[in-house]
Every structure is written in structure tokens, then in C-alpha cells.
Amino acid sequence: MEGIGGIAQHVRDLIKFLKEHGHQVDVISSENTPIIPIKN
């Protein structure tokens, strides 16, 4: 997970913290998702 700016690092730290405290964490990333522009 690379992300934009320092956001990914914060997300990684949060995931680690939550998992260490017994939470199940699923991560959905839009990093590799194509964006399709829709015209009005």
C-alpha cells in the first residue's frame, strides 16, 4: 500500500494497532482502480 503522501503510512499504523488489539481489518484500496469519467 503506497497511497498519496503520508496517508498510507498512517493507515498502515492504524491497521497494525487495530490488529494488535484483536480487531479484524479489511483494507480496500482505490490505488489501482481505474477512474471512468462520466459526462452529464
C-alpha positions, 0 to 999 in steps of 0.5 A, spaced: 500 500 500 503 506 497 497 511 497 498 519 496 503 522 501 503 520 508 496 517 508 498 510 507 503 510 512 498 512 517 493 507 515 498 502 515 499 504 523 492 504 524 491 497 521 497 494 525 494 497 532 487 495 530 490 488 529 494 488 535 488 489 539 484 483 536 480 487 531 479 484 524 481 489 518 479 489 511 483 494 507 480 496 500 484 500 496 482 505 490 490 505 488 489 501 482 482 502 480 481 505 474 477 512 474 471 512 468 469 519 467 462 520 466 459 526 462 452 529 464 
